[in-house]
Amino acid sequence: MIGGAVAVAPSASAASLPAACNLPLTQTKEASTSVNLRSGPGTSYTSLGILATGVKFTEYCTKDYAWSYGKVTSGANKGKLGWVKYSLLNPIES
């Protein structure tokens, strides 16, 4: 430490959010129907796989409440990160 200043790196979760994210949050949701997991926030982006109805998805942020970025937490694509159409995800009631 020189001059009393300490540099602190941003947290891993904040540093890893895509630039397209403009509304950070964390919420567990599930697919309301079969839906594409995409590489970006829009239908023109590559599909990374299909999430079946009921597949769990941890939402980390949204792009204008139109697309959700997060991680698949169940099903065949478990562990993948990507974008899902916001309106096709339902909050899980506790």
N, C-alpha and C positions, 0 to 999 in steps of 0.2 A: 504494500500500500504506500503510495507516494502522495503527499499533500492531503491525506485524509479522505480521498474519494475512493469509492468502491463501485465498480461496474457490476450491474446485475442484469443477467440475461432474462428475456421474457420467458414466461412459463411455456412448457412444451405444447400445451393445448392451444394457447394464444398464438404461438409462433407457427403452428401447423395449419391454421385455418386458411382456406383459399382466399385470394384477393376479392373474389366475387361475393364473399360473405359480407352482409351489411347489418345483420341483426343477430348477434351472438346469443345463444341460449343452450340449455341442455335439457332434453326431454325425451323420454322413451315413448315411441309410437309403434303402431303396427300398420302394415299395408291393408287397405280396405278392399283391394282387388289385386290381381296380378299387375305388376308395374315394373318398368325398366329402371335399373340402377344405371345412372349415366356418368360419364367422365366430366361433365360440366352442366351448368344450369340452363338446359334447353333441349328440345327434341333433336336438334342438329348435332348434338354431341354423341359419341359412340356409346352404345349399350355395353355395360360391363357384366350384365346378367339380368335375369328376371327374378323379382321377389314375388313369391306366391302370396295369396291372401293369408293374412295372419302373421306373416314374418315380422319379427321385431327389428326395429331400427332406432338407434340412438341419434337423435338430431342434435347437432352442435351449433348450427346457425341456419339462417335462411337468406335468400336473395329476394327481398321485397315481398315476403310471404307468398312467393310464387313457386320457389324451389327450395328444398331442404337439403343441406349437406350433413352427412353423418356416417355412421358405421352400422353395418348389418350385424345383428347380434343373435340371429337364429337362422335356420334353414341352410340351403345348399351354398349360399354366398356368404356365410358367416365370416366375419373378419374383414370383409371388403369395405373400403371407403368410397363414397360417391354421392351423387345427387339424385333425388327423387322428387317428383311433382308434389308440392306441398298439399294440394287438395286431395291426394290419394293416400294420405297418412292420417290415421286416427289416434288421438291421445289414448293411452291405456289408463283406464279408471283404476284407482287404488282402493 
